Amino acid sequence: MGPPPGPRPAYGAPLPPAGYPRRPLPPLPPAGYHGRPPSSGGAGGAIIAVIVVLFVFGMVASLVVFATMAEQDNDSTSASGITPSYSYPSTADETTTAATSSETATTSRNVTASRTALAAPTTTAAAGPTPVAATATNPLFANQNNGLINIRCSLPPWAANSAAATAFFDAASTCLGKMWQPMLQAQNLPFHSPRVAAPAHSADASSPCSSSGNFAAYFCSANDTIYMPLDTIQTDAYGSRWYVYLEVFAHEYGHHIQALSGIMDRQAQEREDAGARSDKGLELSRRTELEAQCFAGMFVGSSLYARLFTNDQAVFMQRDQYTRGDESQKTDMHDHGVGRHYGDWFVNVGEKYNRVWRCNTWTAPSSEVS
Protein backbone atom coordinates (compact mmCIF):
# COMPACT_ATOMS: atom_id res chain seq x y z
CA MET A 1 0.00 0.00 0.00
CA GLY A 2 1.37 3.40 -0.85
CA PRO A 3 5.05 3.72 -1.70
CA PRO A 4 7.21 0.60 -1.63
CA PRO A 5 8.71 -0.13 1.78
CA GLY A 6 12.31 0.68 2.52
CA PRO A 7 14.44 0.36 5.62
CA ARG A 8 12.33 1.13 8.65
CA PRO A 9 13.15 4.69 9.81
CA ALA A 10 13.60 5.66 13.41
CA TYR A 11 10.41 6.57 15.22
CA GLY A 12 10.23 10.17 16.24
CA ALA A 13 13.04 10.91 13.85
CA PRO A 14 13.98 14.55 13.80
CA LEU A 15 12.03 16.96 11.73
CA PRO A 16 14.17 18.57 9.11
CA PRO A 17 16.91 19.10 9.75
CA ALA A 18 16.83 17.55 13.22
CA GLY A 19 14.32 16.76 14.57
CA TYR A 20 -11.77 6.12 13.93
CA PRO A 21 -16.21 3.98 13.39
CA ARG A 22 -17.43 2.28 16.42
CA ARG A 23 -18.85 -1.13 17.14
CA PRO A 24 -22.62 -1.32 16.76
CA LEU A 25 -24.85 -1.63 19.71
CA PRO A 26 -26.45 -2.33 17.21
CA PRO A 27 -23.70 -1.45 14.71
CA LEU A 28 -23.27 2.16 13.78
CA PRO A 29 -21.65 3.31 10.54
CA PRO A 30 -18.19 4.82 10.17
CA ALA A 31 -17.36 7.94 12.00
CA GLY A 32 -13.88 8.75 11.12
CA TYR A 33 -12.75 5.69 13.00
CA HIS A 34 -14.25 2.25 13.78
CA GLY A 35 -13.83 -0.01 16.77
CA ARG A 36 -15.17 -3.20 18.23
CA PRO A 37 -15.89 -4.05 21.86
CA PRO A 38 -13.98 -6.88 23.53
CA SER A 39 -15.68 -9.97 24.90
CA SER A 40 -13.77 -9.98 28.14
CA GLY A 41 -11.34 -7.75 29.97
CA GLY A 42 -8.55 -9.16 32.22
CA ALA A 43 -4.90 -9.24 31.52
CA GLY A 44 -3.24 -12.57 30.97
CA GLY A 45 -0.15 -14.20 29.59
CA ALA A 46 -1.26 -16.00 26.45
CA ILE A 47 0.82 -15.08 23.39
CA ILE A 48 -0.99 -14.71 20.11
CA ALA A 49 0.80 -13.97 16.87
CA VAL A 50 -0.92 -11.18 15.02
CA ILE A 51 -0.46 -11.46 11.29
CA VAL A 52 -1.52 -8.73 9.00
CA VAL A 53 -1.12 -8.69 5.26
CA LEU A 54 0.94 -5.86 3.87
CA PHE A 55 -0.51 -4.87 0.53
CA VAL A 56 2.34 -2.68 -0.70
CA PHE A 57 2.40 -3.00 -4.47
CA GLY A 58 2.18 -6.78 -4.31
CA MET A 59 4.78 -7.20 -1.55
CA VAL A 60 4.64 -10.29 0.65
CA ALA A 61 2.75 -10.12 3.96
CA SER A 62 4.81 -9.32 7.01
CA LEU A 63 4.34 -10.30 10.63
CA VAL A 64 3.49 -7.31 12.75
CA VAL A 65 4.78 -7.56 16.27
CA PHE A 66 5.40 -5.32 19.23
CA ALA A 67 7.99 -4.86 21.95
CA THR A 68 6.63 -5.62 25.42
CA MET A 69 5.89 -2.49 27.43
CA ALA A 70 5.73 -2.15 31.19
CA GLU A 71 2.85 0.29 31.31
CA GLN A 72 -0.14 -0.90 33.40
CA ASP A 73 -3.49 -1.28 31.60
CA ASN A 74 -6.17 1.00 33.03
CA ASP A 75 -8.41 -0.83 31.97
CA SER A 76 -21.30 7.35 8.76
CA THR A 77 -21.25 7.68 6.52
CA SER A 78 -19.34 10.92 6.16
CA ALA A 79 -22.11 13.33 6.93
CA SER A 80 -22.39 16.85 5.70
CA GLY A 81 -24.08 19.79 7.28
CA ILE A 82 -22.97 23.33 6.54
CA THR A 83 -19.57 21.86 5.74
CA PRO A 84 -18.41 18.25 5.59
CA SER A 85 -18.44 16.24 8.79
CA TYR A 86 -15.81 13.53 8.88
CA SER A 87 -16.76 10.63 11.08
CA TYR A 88 -15.30 7.50 12.58
CA PRO A 89 -17.41 4.40 11.94
CA SER A 90 -18.59 1.97 14.55
CA THR A 91 -17.59 -1.66 14.61
CA ALA A 92 -19.53 -4.42 13.04
CA ASP A 93 -20.93 -7.39 14.90
CA GLU A 94 -20.91 -7.02 18.65
CA THR A 95 -20.82 -10.78 19.05
CA THR A 96 -17.39 -11.07 17.50
CA THR A 97 -14.28 -10.15 19.45
CA ALA A 98 -11.34 -8.12 18.29
CA ALA A 99 -8.90 -9.30 20.95
CA THR A 100 -8.85 -9.58 24.71
CA SER A 101 -6.54 -7.72 27.02
CA SER A 102 -4.84 -11.04 27.72
CA GLU A 103 -3.46 -11.21 24.20
CA THR A 104 0.23 -10.44 23.78
CA ALA A 105 2.68 -10.29 20.94
CA THR A 106 6.45 -10.12 20.72
CA THR A 107 8.67 -8.14 18.44
CA SER A 108 11.78 -6.07 18.14
CA ARG A 109 11.85 -2.58 16.71
CA ASN A 110 15.17 -1.81 15.10
CA VAL A 111 14.79 1.86 15.58
CA THR A 112 16.28 4.72 17.52
CA ALA A 113 14.28 7.41 19.23
CA SER A 114 14.70 11.12 19.50
CA ARG A 115 12.39 12.43 22.19
CA THR A 116 12.12 16.19 22.07
CA ALA A 117 10.37 18.30 24.69
CA LEU A 118 8.09 20.87 23.10
CA ALA A 119 5.99 23.70 24.37
CA ALA A 120 2.24 23.19 24.44
CA PRO A 121 0.67 23.93 21.04
CA THR A 122 -0.75 27.33 20.40
CA THR A 123 -4.50 27.78 20.49
CA THR A 124 -4.78 30.33 17.69
CA ALA A 125 -3.77 30.06 14.06
CA ALA A 126 -0.47 31.58 13.03
CA ALA A 127 -0.73 34.83 11.09
CA GLY A 128 1.72 33.92 8.32
CA PRO A 129 1.32 30.31 7.17
CA THR A 130 -1.80 29.45 5.21
CA PRO A 131 -3.40 26.18 4.04
CA VAL A 132 -2.60 24.97 0.53
CA ALA A 133 -5.67 23.62 -1.27
CA ALA A 134 -4.03 20.50 -2.66
CA THR A 135 -4.14 16.78 -2.01
CA ALA A 136 -1.33 14.70 -3.55
CA THR A 137 0.99 17.71 -3.89
CA ASN A 138 0.26 19.22 -0.49
CA PRO A 139 3.38 20.57 1.27
CA LEU A 140 2.56 18.27 4.20
CA PHE A 141 4.06 15.39 2.18
CA ALA A 142 7.09 17.28 0.83
CA ASN A 143 9.76 16.06 3.26
CA GLN A 144 10.32 12.33 3.64
CA ASN A 145 11.95 12.81 7.05
CA ASN A 146 8.78 14.14 8.61
CA GLY A 147 7.22 11.91 11.24
CA LEU A 148 5.67 12.34 14.67
CA ILE A 149 8.14 12.75 17.50
CA ASN A 150 7.92 10.26 20.34
CA ILE A 151 6.05 11.92 23.18
CA ARG A 152 4.45 10.02 26.00
CA CYS A 153 1.16 11.80 26.54
CA SER A 154 0.18 12.77 30.06
CA LEU A 155 -3.50 11.87 30.33
CA PRO A 156 -5.91 12.19 33.26
CA PRO A 157 -7.77 9.06 34.42
CA TRP A 158 -10.55 7.92 32.14
CA ALA A 159 -14.14 7.95 33.39
CA ALA A 160 -17.33 7.59 31.37
CA ASN A 161 -18.84 10.96 32.17
CA SER A 162 -18.79 14.11 30.11
CA ALA A 163 -16.54 16.16 32.40
CA ALA A 164 -13.86 13.48 32.78
CA ALA A 165 -13.99 12.52 29.10
CA THR A 166 -13.63 16.15 28.03
CA ALA A 167 -10.57 16.53 30.25
CA PHE A 168 -9.13 13.31 28.82
CA PHE A 169 -9.60 14.37 25.20
CA ASP A 170 -8.39 17.91 25.88
CA ALA A 171 -5.15 16.44 27.23
CA ALA A 172 -4.93 14.12 24.22
CA SER A 173 -5.40 17.11 21.91
CA THR A 174 -2.58 18.98 23.62
CA CYS A 175 -0.27 15.99 23.20
CA LEU A 176 -1.19 15.44 19.56
CA GLY A 177 -0.61 19.14 18.96
CA LYS A 178 2.94 18.84 20.30
CA MET A 179 3.55 16.03 17.86
CA TRP A 180 1.97 17.62 14.76
CA GLN A 181 2.72 21.34 15.20
CA PRO A 182 6.48 21.17 14.40
CA MET A 183 5.78 19.24 11.21
CA LEU A 184 3.22 21.72 9.92
CA GLN A 185 5.41 24.67 10.85
CA ALA A 186 8.38 23.11 9.05
CA GLN A 187 6.28 23.08 5.87
CA ASN A 188 4.96 26.63 6.44
CA LEU A 189 1.46 25.36 7.17
CA PRO A 190 -0.72 26.86 9.92
CA PHE A 191 -1.50 25.22 13.22
CA HIS A 192 -4.03 25.64 15.98
CA SER A 193 -5.71 23.18 18.32
CA PRO A 194 -9.23 21.95 17.58
CA ARG A 195 -12.14 22.27 19.99
CA VAL A 196 -13.27 19.13 21.77
CA ALA A 197 -16.78 18.07 22.76
CA ALA A 198 -17.64 14.89 24.69
CA PRO A 199 -21.38 15.00 25.39
CA ALA A 200 -23.04 12.07 27.16
CA HIS A 201 -25.27 11.48 24.13
CA SER A 202 -24.77 12.29 20.47
CA ALA A 203 -28.22 13.91 20.45
CA ASP A 204 -26.89 16.45 22.97
CA ALA A 205 -24.09 17.62 20.67
CA SER A 206 -24.47 21.19 19.50
CA SER A 207 -22.94 21.11 16.05
CA PRO A 208 -23.45 22.93 12.74
CA CYS A 209 -22.59 19.64 11.01
CA SER A 210 -25.10 16.84 10.67
CA SER A 211 -23.96 13.51 12.06
CA SER A 212 -26.50 11.05 10.74
CA GLY A 213 -25.52 7.44 10.25
CA ASN A 214 -23.45 4.93 12.16
CA PHE A 215 -20.56 6.78 13.70
CA ALA A 216 -18.37 6.59 16.75
CA ALA A 217 -17.06 10.16 16.55
CA TYR A 218 -16.78 12.92 13.99
CA PHE A 219 -14.91 16.07 13.08
CA CYS A 220 -16.92 19.12 12.06
CA SER A 221 -14.93 21.50 9.87
CA ALA A 222 -17.56 24.23 10.21
CA ASN A 223 -16.53 24.92 13.81
CA ASP A 224 -13.26 22.96 13.90
CA THR A 225 -14.53 20.63 16.62
CA ILE A 226 -13.98 16.95 17.33
CA TYR A 227 -17.11 15.31 18.76
CA MET A 228 -16.68 12.22 20.96
CA PRO A 229 -20.19 11.36 22.27
CA LEU A 230 -19.96 8.79 25.06
CA ASP A 231 -22.82 6.70 23.74
CA THR A 232 -21.48 6.38 20.19
CA ILE A 233 -17.88 5.64 21.21
CA GLN A 234 -19.53 2.77 23.09
CA THR A 235 -18.31 3.26 26.61
CA ASP A 236 -20.76 0.60 27.74
CA ALA A 237 -19.01 -1.93 25.52
CA TYR A 238 -15.36 -0.90 25.86
CA GLY A 239 -15.53 0.04 29.53
CA SER A 240 -12.20 1.27 30.88
CA ARG A 241 -10.26 0.62 27.68
CA TRP A 242 -9.24 4.25 27.30
CA TYR A 243 -6.80 3.43 24.51
CA VAL A 244 -9.68 2.50 22.19
CA TYR A 245 -11.22 5.95 22.65
CA LEU A 246 -7.79 7.49 22.14
CA GLU A 247 -7.24 5.74 18.80
CA VAL A 248 -10.63 7.00 17.64
CA PHE A 249 -9.70 10.52 18.74
CA ALA A 250 -6.36 10.29 16.87
CA HIS A 251 -8.26 9.51 13.66
CA GLU A 252 -10.52 12.53 14.10
CA TYR A 253 -7.46 14.65 14.90
CA GLY A 254 -6.13 13.47 11.54
CA HIS A 255 -9.12 15.14 9.89
CA HIS A 256 -8.19 18.32 11.75
CA ILE A 257 -4.70 18.09 10.22
CA GLN A 258 -6.29 17.67 6.79
CA ALA A 259 -8.28 20.84 7.40
CA LEU A 260 -5.22 22.81 8.57
CA SER A 261 -3.09 21.76 5.61
CA GLY A 262 -5.74 22.48 2.96
CA ILE A 263 -6.23 18.83 1.97
CA MET A 264 -9.81 18.82 3.20
CA ASP A 265 -10.82 21.95 1.26
CA ARG A 266 -9.48 20.53 -1.99
CA GLN A 267 -11.10 17.13 -1.43
CA ALA A 268 -14.45 18.70 -0.51
CA GLN A 269 -14.45 20.81 -3.69
CA GLU A 270 -13.53 17.86 -5.90
CA ARG A 271 -16.17 15.68 -4.29
CA GLU A 272 -18.82 18.35 -4.72
CA ASP A 273 -17.88 18.68 -8.39
CA ALA A 274 -18.01 14.91 -8.90
CA GLY A 275 -21.12 14.32 -6.82
CA ALA A 276 -20.84 13.13 -3.23
CA ARG A 277 -22.43 9.74 -3.97
CA SER A 278 -20.84 9.19 -7.36
CA ASP A 279 -18.12 6.55 -7.72
CA LYS A 280 -15.47 9.24 -7.87
CA GLY A 281 -17.00 11.13 -4.95
CA LEU A 282 -17.04 8.02 -2.76
CA GLU A 283 -13.44 7.20 -3.69
CA LEU A 284 -12.41 10.72 -2.66
CA SER A 285 -14.13 10.11 0.67
CA ARG A 286 -12.28 6.81 1.13
CA ARG A 287 -8.94 8.45 0.36
CA THR A 288 -9.70 11.06 3.00
CA GLU A 289 -10.70 8.50 5.63
CA LEU A 290 -7.84 6.11 4.94
CA GLU A 291 -5.38 8.98 5.17
CA ALA A 292 -6.79 9.87 8.60
CA GLN A 293 -6.39 6.19 9.47
CA CYS A 294 -2.74 6.39 8.49
CA PHE A 295 -2.24 9.55 10.58
CA ALA A 296 -3.80 7.79 13.58
CA GLY A 297 -1.49 4.82 13.03
CA MET A 298 1.50 7.17 13.13
CA PHE A 299 0.34 8.38 16.53
CA VAL A 300 -0.11 4.86 17.90
CA GLY A 301 3.26 3.69 16.57
CA SER A 302 5.14 6.66 17.99
CA SER A 303 3.27 6.48 21.30
CA LEU A 304 3.87 2.74 21.57
CA TYR A 305 7.57 3.40 21.20
CA ALA A 306 7.29 6.04 23.91
CA ARG A 307 5.51 3.46 26.11
CA LEU A 308 2.18 5.16 26.38
CA PHE A 309 0.57 1.82 25.50
CA THR A 310 1.28 -1.70 26.70
CA ASN A 311 1.87 -4.46 24.22
CA ASP A 312 -1.57 -5.94 24.92
CA GLN A 313 -3.22 -2.59 24.25
CA ALA A 314 -1.31 -2.18 20.99
CA VAL A 315 -2.38 -5.63 19.82
CA PHE A 316 -5.99 -4.89 20.67
CA MET A 317 -5.94 -1.63 18.71
CA GLN A 318 -4.26 -3.31 15.75
CA ARG A 319 -6.87 -6.04 15.57
CA ASP A 320 -9.63 -3.49 16.04
CA GLN A 321 -8.78 -1.65 12.83
CA TYR A 322 -9.73 -4.55 10.62
CA THR A 323 -13.26 -4.74 12.05
CA ARG A 324 -14.35 -1.25 11.02
CA GLY A 325 -14.53 -1.48 7.24
CA ASP A 326 -17.48 -0.54 5.08
CA GLU A 327 -18.53 -4.17 4.68
CA SER A 328 -19.20 -4.36 8.43
CA GLN A 329 -21.67 -1.48 8.34
CA LYS A 330 -25.38 -1.78 7.69
CA THR A 331 -25.18 0.61 4.76
CA ASP A 332 -24.37 0.55 1.06
CA MET A 333 -22.38 3.79 1.36
CA HIS A 334 -18.84 2.68 0.50
CA ASP A 335 -17.10 5.80 1.79
CA HIS A 336 -14.51 4.64 4.37
CA GLY A 337 -12.84 1.61 2.81
CA VAL A 338 -13.05 -2.14 3.28
CA GLY A 339 -11.74 -3.60 6.54
CA ARG A 340 -8.52 -4.86 4.94
CA HIS A 341 -7.56 -1.38 3.74
CA TYR A 342 -8.92 0.31 6.85
CA GLY A 343 -6.55 -1.80 8.90
CA ASP A 344 -3.59 -1.81 6.53
CA TRP A 345 -3.26 1.96 6.21
CA PHE A 346 -3.32 2.23 10.00
CA VAL A 347 -1.06 -0.72 10.85
CA ASN A 348 1.21 -1.41 7.87
CA VAL A 349 1.76 2.16 6.75
CA GLY A 350 1.12 4.69 9.53
CA GLU A 351 2.12 2.67 12.58
CA LYS A 352 4.94 0.77 10.91
CA TYR A 353 6.75 3.68 9.27
CA ASN A 354 5.62 6.88 11.04
CA ARG A 355 6.36 8.95 7.96
CA VAL A 356 3.67 11.34 6.79
CA TRP A 357 4.60 11.11 3.09
CA ARG A 358 3.70 7.42 3.15
CA CYS A 359 0.16 8.39 4.19
CA ASN A 360 -0.42 10.18 0.88
CA THR A 361 -3.44 8.13 -0.19
CA TRP A 362 -3.99 10.50 -3.12
CA THR A 363 -1.16 8.88 -5.08
CA ALA A 364 -2.24 5.29 -4.32
CA PRO A 365 -3.97 3.22 -7.01
CA SER A 366 -7.72 2.85 -6.68
CA SER A 367 -7.29 -0.82 -5.76
CA GLU A 368 -5.56 0.21 -2.51
CA VAL A 369 -8.32 2.58 -1.42
CA SER A 370 -11.34 0.42 -2.22
C-alpha positions in Angstrom: 0.0 0.0 0.0 1.4 3.4 -0.9 5.1 3.7 -1.7 7.2 0.6 -1.6 8.7 -0.1 1.8 12.3 0.7 2.5 14.4 0.4 5.6 12.3 1.1 8.7 13.2 4.7 9.8 13.6 5.7 13.4 10.4 6.6 15.2 10.2 10.2 16.2 13.0 10.9 13.8 14.0 14.5 13.8 12.0 17.0 11.7 14.2 18.6 9.1 16.9 19.1 9.8 16.8 17.5 13.2 14.3 16.8 14.6 -11.8 6.1 13.9 -16.2 4.0 13.4 -17.4 2.3 16.4 -18.9 -1.1 17.1 -22.6 -1.3 16.8 -24.8 -1.6 19.7 -26.4 -2.3 17.2 -23.7 -1.5 14.7 -23.3 2.2 13.8 -21.6 3.3 10.5 -18.2 4.8 10.2 -17.4 7.9 12.0 -13.9 8.7 11.1 -12.7 5.7 13.0 -14.2 2.3 13.8 -13.8 0.0 16.8 -15.2 -3.2 18.2 -15.9 -4.0 21.9 -14.0 -6.9 23.5 -15.7 -10.0 24.9 -13.8 -10.0 28.1 -11.3 -7.8 30.0 -8.6 -9.2 32.2 -4.9 -9.2 31.5 -3.2 -12.6 31.0 -0.2 -14.2 29.6 -1.3 -16.0 26.4 0.8 -15.1 23.4 -1.0 -14.7 20.1 0.8 -14.0 16.9 -0.9 -11.2 15.0 -0.5 -11.5 11.3 -1.5 -8.7 9.0 -1.1 -8.7 5.3 0.9 -5.9 3.9 -0.5 -4.9 0.5 2.3 -2.7 -0.7 2.4 -3.0 -4.5 2.2 -6.8 -4.3 4.8 -7.2 -1.5 4.6 -10.3 0.6 2.8 -10.1 4.0 4.8 -9.3 7.0 4.3 -10.3 10.6 3.5 -7.3 12.8 4.8 -7.6 16.3 5.4 -5.3 19.2 8.0 -4.9 22.0 6.6 -5.6 25.4 5.9 -2.5 27.4 5.7 -2.1 31.2 2.8 0.3 31.3 -0.1 -0.9 33.4 -3.5 -1.3 31.6 -6.2 1.0 33.0 -8.4 -0.8 32.0 -21.3 7.4 8.8 -21.2 7.7 6.5 -19.3 10.9 6.2 -22.1 13.3 6.9 -22.4 16.8 5.7 -24.1 19.8 7.3 -23.0 23.3 6.5 -19.6 21.9 5.7 -18.4 18.3 5.6 -18.4 16.2 8.8 -15.8 13.5 8.9 -16.8 10.6 11.1 -15.3 7.5 12.6 -17.4 4.4 11.9 -18.6 2.0 14.6 -17.6 -1.7 14.6 -19.5 -4.4 13.0 -20.9 -7.4 14.9 -20.9 -7.0 18.7 -20.8 -10.8 19.0 -17.4 -11.1 17.5 -14.3 -10.1 19.4 -11.3 -8.1 18.3 -8.9 -9.3 21.0 -8.8 -9.6 24.7 -6.5 -7.7 27.0 -4.8 -11.0 27.7 -3.5 -11.2 24.2 0.2 -10.4 23.8 2.7 -10.3 20.9 6.4 -10.1 20.7 8.7 -8.1 18.4 11.8 -6.1 18.1 11.8 -2.6 16.7 15.2 -1.8 15.1 14.8 1.9 15.6 16.3 4.7 17.5 14.3 7.4 19.2 14.7 11.1 19.5 12.4 12.4 22.2 12.1 16.2 22.1 10.4 18.3 24.7 8.1 20.9 23.1 6.0 23.7 24.4 2.2 23.2 24.4 0.7 23.9 21.0 -0.8 27.3 20.4 -4.5 27.8 20.5 -4.8 30.3 17.7 -3.8 30.1 14.1 -0.5 31.6 13.0 -0.7 34.8 11.1 1.7 33.9 8.3 1.3 30.3 7.2 -1.8 29.4 5.2 -3.4 26.2 4.0 -2.6 25.0 0.5 -5.7 23.6 -1.3 -4.0 20.5 -2.7 -4.1 16.8 -2.0 -1.3 14.7 -3.5 1.0 17.7 -3.9 0.3 19.2 -0.5 3.4 20.6 1.3 2.6 18.3 4.2 4.1 15.4 2.2 7.1 17.3 0.8 9.8 16.1 3.3 10.3 12.3 3.6 12.0 12.8 7.0 8.8 14.1 8.6 7.2 11.9 11.2 5.7 12.3 14.7 8.1 12.8 17.5 7.9 10.3 20.3 6.1 11.9 23.2 4.5 10.0 26.0 1.2 11.8 26.5 0.2 12.8 30.1 -3.5 11.9 30.3 -5.9 12.2 33.3 -7.8 9.1 34.4 -10.6 7.9 32.1 -14.1 8.0 33.4 -17.3 7.6 31.4 -18.8 11.0 32.2 -18.8 14.1 30.1 -16.5 16.2 32.4 -13.9 13.5 32.8 -14.0 12.5 29.1 -13.6 16.2 28.0 -10.6 16.5 30.2 -9.1 13.3 28.8 -9.6 14.4 25.2 -8.4 17.9 25.9 -5.2 16.4 27.2 -4.9 14.1 24.2 -5.4 17.1 21.9 -2.6 19.0 23.6 -0.3 16.0 23.2 -1.2 15.4 19.6 -0.6 19.1 19.0 2.9 18.8 20.3 3.5 16.0 17.9 2.0 17.6 14.8 2.7 21.3 15.2 6.5 21.2 14.4 5.8 19.2 11.2 3.2 21.7 9.9 5.4 24.7 10.9 8.4 23.1 9.0 6.3 23.1 5.9 5.0 26.6 6.4 1.5 25.4 7.2 -0.7 26.9 9.9 -1.5 25.2 13.2 -4.0 25.6 16.0 -5.7 23.2 18.3 -9.2 22.0 17.6 -12.1 22.3 20.0 -13.3 19.1 21.8 -16.8 18.1 22.8 -17.6 14.9 24.7 -21.4 15.0 25.4 -23.0 12.1 27.2 -25.3 11.5 24.1 -24.8 12.3 20.5 -28.2 13.9 20.5 -26.9 16.4 23.0 -24.1 17.6 20.7 -24.5 21.2 19.5 -22.9 21.1 16.0 -23.4 22.9 12.7 -22.6 19.6 11.0 -25.1 16.8 10.7 -24.0 13.5 12.1 -26.5 11.0 10.7 -25.5 7.4 10.3 -23.4 4.9 12.2 -20.6 6.8 13.7 -18.4 6.6 16.7 -17.1 10.2 16.5 -16.8 12.9 14.0 -14.9 16.1 13.1 -16.9 19.1 12.1 -14.9 21.5 9.9 -17.6 24.2 10.2 -16.5 24.9 13.8 -13.3 23.0 13.9 -14.5 20.6 16.6 -14.0 17.0 17.3 -17.1 15.3 18.8 -16.7 12.2 21.0 -20.2 11.4 22.3 -20.0 8.8 25.1 -22.8 6.7 23.7 -21.5 6.4 20.2 -17.9 5.6 21.2 -19.5 2.8 23.1 -18.3 3.3 26.6 -20.8 0.6 27.7 -19.0 -1.9 25.5 -15.4 -0.9 25.9 -15.5 0.0 29.5 -12.2 1.3 30.9 -10.3 0.6 27.7 -9.2 4.2 27.3 -6.8 3.4 24.5 -9.7 2.5 22.2 -11.2 6.0 22.6 -7.8 7.5 22.1 -7.2 5.7 18.8 -10.6 7.0 17.6 -9.7 10.5 18.7 -6.4 10.3 16.9 -8.3 9.5 13.7 -10.5 12.5 14.1 -7.5 14.6 14.9 -6.1 13.5 11.5 -9.1 15.1 9.9 -8.2 18.3 11.8 -4.7 18.1 10.2 -6.3 17.7 6.8 -8.3 20.8 7.4 -5.2 22.8 8.6 -3.1 21.8 5.6 -5.7 22.5 3.0 -6.2 18.8 2.0 -9.8 18.8 3.2 -10.8 22.0 1.3 -9.5 20.5 -2.0 -11.1 17.1 -1.4 -14.4 18.7 -0.5 -14.5 20.8 -3.7 -13.5 17.9 -5.9 -16.2 15.7 -4.3 -18.8 18.3 -4.7 -17.9 18.7 -8.4 -18.0 14.9 -8.9 -21.1 14.3 -6.8 -20.8 13.1 -3.2 -22.4 9.7 -4.0 -20.8 9.2 -7.4 -18.1 6.5 -7.7 -15.5 9.2 -7.9 -17.0 11.1 -4.9 -17.0 8.0 -2.8 -13.4 7.2 -3.7 -12.4 10.7 -2.7 -14.1 10.1 0.7 -12.3 6.8 1.1 -8.9 8.4 0.4 -9.7 11.1 3.0 -10.7 8.5 5.6 -7.8 6.1 4.9 -5.4 9.0 5.2 -6.8 9.9 8.6 -6.4 6.2 9.5 -2.7 6.4 8.5 -2.2 9.5 10.6 -3.8 7.8 13.6 -1.5 4.8 13.0 1.5 7.2 13.1 0.3 8.4 16.5 -0.1 4.9 17.9 3.3 3.7 16.6 5.1 6.7 18.0 3.3 6.5 21.3 3.9 2.7 21.6 7.6 3.4 21.2 7.3 6.0 23.9 5.5 3.5 26.1 2.2 5.2 26.4 0.6 1.8 25.5 1.3 -1.7 26.7 1.9 -4.5 24.2 -1.6 -5.9 24.9 -3.2 -2.6 24.2 -1.3 -2.2 21.0 -2.4 -5.6 19.8 -6.0 -4.9 20.7 -5.9 -1.6 18.7 -4.3 -3.3 15.8 -6.9 -6.0 15.6 -9.6 -3.5 16.0 -8.8 -1.6 12.8 -9.7 -4.5 10.6 -13.3 -4.7 12.1 -14.4 -1.2 11.0 -14.5 -1.5 7.2 -17.5 -0.5 5.1 -18.5 -4.2 4.7 -19.2 -4.4 8.4 -21.7 -1.5 8.3 -25.4 -1.8 7.7 -25.2 0.6 4.8 -24.4 0.6 1.1 -22.4 3.8 1.4 -18.8 2.7 0.5 -17.1 5.8 1.8 -14.5 4.6 4.4 -12.8 1.6 2.8 -13.0 -2.1 3.3 -11.7 -3.6 6.5 -8.5 -4.9 4.9 -7.6 -1.4 3.7 -8.9 0.3 6.8 -6.5 -1.8 8.9 -3.6 -1.8 6.5 -3.3 2.0 6.2 -3.3 2.2 10.0 -1.1 -0.7 10.8 1.2 -1.4 7.9 1.8 2.2 6.7 1.1 4.7 9.5 2.1 2.7 12.6 4.9 0.8 10.9 6.8 3.7 9.3 5.6 6.9 11.0 6.4 8.9 8.0 3.7 11.3 6.8 4.6 11.1 3.1 3.7 7.4 3.2 0.2 8.4 4.2 -0.4 10.2 0.9 -3.4 8.1 -0.2 -4.0 10.5 -3.1 -1.2 8.9 -5.1 -2.2 5.3 -4.3 -4.0 3.2 -7.0 -7.7 2.8 -6.7 -7.3 -0.8 -5.8 -5.6 0.2 -2.5 -8.3 2.6 -1.4 -11.3 0.4 -2.2 
